[in-house]
Amino acid sequence: QVQLVESGGGLVQPGGSQRLSCATSGFTFSSSWMHWVRQAPGKGLEWVSVMHTASGTTEYADSVKGRFTISRDNAKNTLYLQMNSLKPEDTALYLCAREGFTDWGQGTQVTVSS
């Protein structure tokens, strides 16, 4: 059974940093494309970043490029999203998803506000 569990969200001030985690099980994490996606209040899903966990290949949405860094620990089957220089418009529910968007976590809320 595939499971993805996000954690690490919370309230952070503008300009601050936050690190999200996505713990996974039930599939071969170490050779998968893994995504971060977010949903701001009242808006649709926005793709944030993707990583191939074997090659380390990454891509980012223009809105987060240079501020967010996706990474992984294959020994722990865990995906991360380091978010720096956070802005109020980064406020959203952050979800991780497996390649093909076949499986999703429940999400972790990040609120950027003073």
N, C-alpha and C positions, 0 to 999 in steps of 0.2 A: 504494500500500500504506500503510495507516494504521499509524503508529507512535507510541507514547507511552513516554517514558523518564523515570522519576523519579530524582531524586538529592537529596543534602543530608541524608540521615539520619545517625544516629550516636548516641553516648552523651552524654547531657546530665544535669546535676544537677537535682534538683527546684527549681523556681523559675526555671530557666533558659529560654533561647529557642533556637529552631531555625527555619531557613527551608528549606522543601522546594521543589524545582522539578520541573516536568513539561514536558519538551521534546516537541513534537509535530510530525508531518508527515503528509502524505497526505490531508488534508481541509481544509476552510475553517474554520480555527481561529477567525478573527475574527468569526464569527457562529454560535457554538455554545454550547450549555449544557455546562459542564465541571464534573465532580464530583471531590471528594476523598472517599475511603472508607478505613476502616482495619479491621484485623483483629488483635485482641489474641491472645496465645498461648492456644490451646485454646478460642477463642470464635469466633462467627460474624462476618460482615461488619457493620460499623456505618457508616452514612452520616454524613459529617462536615460537608460544605459543598458548595454549588453556586454557580456564577457564569455569567451570560450574558455572553459576551465582547464583544458589541456594545453592549449597554445598560449593562453594569456591575451589573445586578441581582444581589444575593447573598442567600443564606440559610444559616443555620447550625443545627447540632444544638444543643439546649439544653446539652449537656455541654461544649461548647467556646465557646459564645457569650460574647463579651467578652474572650476570651483568644486566639482564632485569627482571622486575617484572610486571606481569599482575594483574590488579585489576578491580573492578567495583563499581559503585554506582547504586544500583537498584532503588533508589528513582528518579534518574535522567536518568535512562535507558542508561547509558553511561559506556563504557569500556575504560580502560586506559592501556598504556604501558609505564612504567618508564624505561628509558634506561640510564644506567650509564657506566662509563669507555668505552666510545664509541671509536671505531676503524675505520680507513678508510674503511675497508671491510664491515662495517655496512651501508655504503652508499647504499640507495635503496629507492624505492617507497614502503611505508608501507600501507597495506590494512587490513581492518577488514572484517571478513566474518561470517555469521551466520552458525549454525550447518548444516552439510551436504554440506556446500559451495554452498548453493542455492541462497544466496544473498550476494552482495559485495558492499563496498563503492568504491569511486573513487580514494582513496589513498591520502597520504600526503608524500611529498618528504623529505627525511632526507639526508643531505650531510655532511660527516665528513671529514674535510680538514683544514689544517693550512694555 
